[in-house]
Amino acid sequence: MPQSTPQEIVQATKKYVAFPSKDVAYLAPHLTGGAIDVTLADVHGKALDLGTAFDEMNEKSATRYFEQHTQENPFACQHRRLLYNCMTLAGFTNYAEEWWHYDYGNVAWARRVQTQVAQYGAVHATIQNHNVKEFRFL
């Protein structure tokens, strides 16, 4: 984005990167354990075509991209529909800029389902010898 202003670059970055924050209203979704990145695979474990690479940062990664460009990749459109419908029927919400990102119980989920209370928040953990020794909710 060589022609972009620093503010435009920050805004574009925020689409794909959750900046660290101690503010409970803006915790990074994965920090809480209430977010998952997921894809689909066939019975042999081979990833199905969802139109972009996992974690690819461009406009085609938006969940609805192939709904608006169905002829570009009909298989990706079908696979995204399957993933989206299965996950949302199970109670997850989707981050619209990333077809692979789903939330449940965290602040992002609470905003999307319009509830005042998130089930998951930040946790402080003490790690010793690569194991969680103790933890507490913040």
Number of C-alpha atoms within 10 A of each C-alpha: 8 6 7 10 10 11 9 12 13 12 11 15 13 11 15 16 11 14 10 11 12 10 9 12 13 14 19 23 24 16 16 17 16 21 23 15 14 13 16 16 12 8 7 6 8 9 13 14 18 25 20 15 12 16 13 13 17 13 12 18 22 19 22 19 19 22 17 9 12 14 10 13 14 16 16 19 22 16 18 25 18 12 18 21 13 12 17 14 10 10 14 22 22 22 19 15 18 22 26 23 22 24 24 24 22 25 25 23 25 18 15 13 14 9 10 8 12 17 12 19 19 20 13 10 13 12 11 9 6 7 9 10 10 10 11 9 10 9
